[in-house]
């Protein structure tokens, strides 16, 4: 490519560029104003060539500062300022200005590359509004629904206590169901908040947690949540058994155990929590949570961890999503198998593995 | 009568629940719905309440603000802070709140808290001033 061809190519680049490109001479008079610059400012090239660059900058002090920096350092990058268009609109821009020199090194002017920030600003504004809205809903859920739940729970308990009149055992059973649903509403709020705010962790932020103790606490909480039933939860873990995790380990176990109870129509649902491994091939052990519930058919074994899939059943739709999010946060994997291989209706086996799980 | 309860809660249904629950448990219940009214009424009382149940999110101020002002007047005043927002638990303890309960709270837990704090307050009163009644 000879010089003439190179200049022709350069000219095509300038004209087709989506960013505004301008060149000014040593006195700051415009000598080049490409098509994108025309679109950005509303001025035609013929209207501005030969005019002073300062016509575009409402903030003359900022412009002088840019010029001084270019003179001193040769370049100013990603500088955000305002540019005034033909219709008077002040347009937020990001500008790169670099000094131009001839082949002898003599200053001959400056090149400006200007990016219109209006779309980015609009998106930032929308993002901020969306975040404010999300915070509002989060707050609404946390505060108002918990407040309503409190009143409802209190009056249900008052009815169940019989202090405002005798009730039959059937009425007591029905009130018990209502009470459990109220408590699960509060649980759901906590889970959704946790999912919304969960941040990834690195290995250094994990601490030593006793798996057996976490499982015992989780099992106790599930028994309390299902006090009107008689779930059998057996924790069969080596003691002591330390794992690298954080306090969300208990939340993880709670959700797996309660999943085994809440989807099981049997009053005496069985859940077993145990340890498998360490697996010599993968150099990691696995937490196993099994149940004797209705199991999970093969076609749902992956989707069951997706948010809201559980709505089809009797769960709240976020329990296993939360499990997946917590395990992922620990850098591990969770999957579900048949408790009895090849017999999905004989119950489910949830397997949790993460590098920190080996003791 | 077991004691005197002062409730600061802007949710009228919940306020009704507290009234029903604690009147039934033998307490006299005085209730207000704003922090400002709480401070005014509290300072007017010759006979201070045994326990205050205080909501955190109140119109125009927080329960913690109210608690700070109340405890500045009467540092020994037992206060139970009830709130949906668990994140203020540590701040509540630092302010000097005796019990923190995240809503929803079971009646039993709340009644137990109120009874324990009332009993403790009466014990202090007997120890500090007069012998307990025989």
Interface residues (C-beta under 8 A of the other chain):
Chain A: X142 X143 X144 X145 X146 X147 X149 X150 X151 X152 X153 X154 X155 X157 X158 X161 X163 X182 X183 X186
Chain B: X11 X13 X14 X16 X17 X20 X21 X24 X57 X82 X84 X85 X102 X103 X104 X105 X106 X107 X108
